[in-house]
Amino acid sequence: MRKQIKNSIFILATTLILSGCAEQKVLEDIGLITTVGYDPVGKKIMSTMVVMQINPEAPQKIDVISSDALTSKGGRIEGNLKASKALQSGQLRVALYNEKLAKRGIRPYVDTLA
């Protein structure tokens, strides 16, 4: 019985200590992607992202960023290089797919949304 209590206290203490190591994401420091659209451009995919600015002092509340890459994840990485803040898709509400792209299959492009 004492061993179970010691193990429980150890697990609880370890959990509390490690939870402080998680990376913090302050809303003012990130760009939240709210809408994304995918269009085929040859063998590449053009990703167009609508990024919401959280900063109340920002002159514009949204940014539109477009990038070309071989995959949807690559498009977000390329868009991240163009953006002033780190892009996160935590608030993604709409994903649009071109009809040609949808007919080929959208499974490879949905993997980052899952």
N, C-alpha and C positions, 0 to 999 in steps of 0.2 A: 504494500500500500504506500509506504514512504517513497519507494522508487518511482511509482506512478506520479506522485505529487511533485517530486524533483524533476521528472521528465516534463511534466506539464508546465512548471515554472520556467524551465529552460527553453521550451518551445515558445512560450509567451514572450519571454525576454528577447529571444532571438528575433521574433517577428516584429516586435516594437523597435528594436535597434535597426533592423534592415529596412523598415518602412521609411525611415528618415533618409535613406540613401537614394530614394527615387528622384528622378529628374523633375524639377518643377517647371511648369509651363505657364508663364504669366500671360494673360490674354492680350495685353498691350504689346507683347514681344513677338506674337505669332500672327500669321495671316490665315484666317479660316476660310477654306474653300467651301462655298455653298452650292455652286453649280459647276458641272464639268460637261463638256461635249467632246465627242471623238469623231473625226472625219478622216477617211483614207486619203493619203497623198502619196501615190506610187506604192512603194513597199513600206513606207513609214505611216505613222498615225499622227495627225495634228490634234493635240489636246488644247482645248480652250477652257480656261478656268476663271470663274468669277470669285474674287477674293474679297471678303468683307474686312474692312478696317475697324478695329475696336476703339482706336484712339478718338476721343470726342473732339480733339483739336485738329483732326485731319481735315484738309480742305475737301477731300472727296471720300465718300464712305465706302466705295467699292473700286477695285482694280480689275481689269480684264487682262489676263496673261495668256499668250498662245505659245506653244512650243511643238517641235517635231521630234519624234523618237520612234524607235522600233516597237516599244511597248507602252502601255498606259503608265506604268510605274516610271519608265524612262522619261515620259512626258512630264510627269510631276517633278522629277529630279531636275530636268532642264528648266522648267518653270521656276523652280526654287532658286536657280542661279540668276534668273531675271528679276525676282521679287526682292523687295527691300527687307522683308521679314521671312522667317522660316514658315513654309506652308504646311498646314495640317488639314486633313480631311475629316476631322471630328464632327463638323457641322454640315457635312455633305447632305443635301436634301434632294437634288435633282441630278440625274446622269442621263445625258442625251447621246444617242448613237445614230450616225448617218445610216440611211436605209441600205446602201451598198454594204456597209460594214456589218450591219445586222444580218443581212442575208448570208454573209460569209460565216457568221457565228460570233457571238459576243463573249463567249466563255473566256477567252484569254484576256479580255479587257475588264471582266467583272472580278477577277481574282483579287485585285487590290481593294475592292470595295467590301469584300466579304469579311 
